[in-house]
Amino acid sequence: MARPKKDIESLKAIRVNVRMTVNEYLIVSGNAAALGMGIPDYIRKKVTGRPLPRTKVTPEDRRLFVELSRIGNNINQLTKKSHLGIHAPKNLYSHLRELQHLLQELKSKIVNK
């Protein structure tokens, strides 16, 4: 059984050749690589105004981000207990707030590399 034919609107039948300088090409290829896309797909999305994917995150940074999220969840649980007055030693709340702030900074630095 053959593959069904595509609609005429979804066929990429028209080719457009674009000349650019070496510097322009390096910028375009660098931007495409940073997003984990091919150059044609990057140009097509950029020109048509469709949203580009977020910055590609390396597997190592992804694991770090997941681990930081887990730590953040533990901190949130401890914060909740401190609000309820369960096992609330002095200064626990301020230390938890400081840790939560540091985790948010680390996460934003990973995402915005």
DABEL-V705557 format. One line per field, one symbol per residue. psi: psi as a letter, one per 40 degrees, with the letter a starting at -180 (. if undefined). Layout:
psi = ???
This chain:
psi = hiiiiiiddehgehhhhhhiidddddddddddddefiidddddddddeeihiiihhhidddddddddddddddddddddddddeehfgiieddddddddddddddddddddf.
